[in-house]
Amino acid sequence: MNFDLLVRADYLLTLRHGREEVLRDAALGVNGNKIEFLGPWSPSLTGRKFVDAGRDALVMPGLLNCHMHLPMGLFRGLADDLPFDRWLNEYILPLEGRLVNPEFVRLGTELALAECIRAGTTFVAEMYYFDDDIAEVVDRSGLRGLIGETVYDFIAPDNKSQNANDYSILQRLTERYKGHDRVQASIATHAPYSCSDATLKKALAYARKHDLTLQIHVAETKNEFDGSMKEHGKTPVARLRDLGFLDHPSLFAHCVHLTDDDIKLMARSKATAVYNPESNMKLGAGVSPIRKMLDAGVNVALGTDGSASNNDLSLFKEMDAGTKLQKLSARNNTELTALETLRMATLGGAKGVRLEKQLGTLETGKLADFIVMNLRVPHMQPVHVLSSQLVYAANGSEVETVVVGGKLLMERRKLLTLNEDSIFDRVQEFWEQNRKFIAGSGT
Ligand SMILES: [Zn+2]
């Protein structure tokens, strides 16, 4: 059999049906953008492009990062360890007001995508500003993504008129990526506390009309929860239910402060909870009730959040921290298993963006989005249980080769669609020109 792309590896982890299914000395054959063959290696298999991953190599599904703000990589490490209000109001918001423009988001997105590809992420669900520019960079990088233009009731860098009714960027984004094979447009209502009922309703109507997956931060902090009870007499989730959000496919980021009733509502809904453990820890937001959500039947995905509140975009590190955080908070080491967390970063994410029939596992007929990892490094040896190794020992640096839709985006650690040297030079140049604004912040 001959394929466009053929990969041979010692281990092939399919994650079929969410299970730890491993094939040994296996091959994966791709034609066009789909997987056409999975099975034992045989010399009769040939490929126009052949990746012989070598001894101790693993092929597995690419990871899906279901909550992030791509351009915020440019703010990484800028004002850490300050009280949350000062971090947000004295640094992030004023700097966003001064610096965020189409050039900023393009450069920040390039930096973030280079990091994502290196760490084995093949799908990014993002929300920020100037998302028509962000979508173009994502498209050019070859990654797959859900790109959400933010709407809320405050002045935004791309909406200086403080007019939540201005959908011009969103309309451009929607029209340009209609039917695109990798980039989906999305509308991101920032959060229940930053959007009036009217703003939320209008956004939902737009999402319904254009069949867009919604994104929103939900119940991230105790303050937000208390504010919602005080102002609306209901929890953030109950308010979203009353507005119709639970009947539409949506990614609910954070979901830290939920009542048992909120969890029941979400279990019956089309919403996916996105677990952001590192951001929740770093900003002191709290611990999301993941066990309760999984037991109730809520679909749970995984996300890193932006680089200003994490500070890296490796989902391998996120899986490690997220699993351990659940065990620590429950004082019970069986609270969450490595395989359950790996499922969130693959099939859970795919379901959240309505692509579970195409992504999240390696199966013939599915899209060829996968990564090749080198396990021949000290911290990945010996191999007993792959899910444990991937969640508790890997950090993302083991990823050697990344394929999205049958196309190589990185081969043997060399990025093929992004020029890292140029990105690093431009990032440094950007801050040389704009450092004065940091000095002005916080004073
Ligand atoms: Zn966020």
Residues whose N, C-alpha, C, O or C-beta is under 5 A from the ligand:
A	BS01	ZN	D305
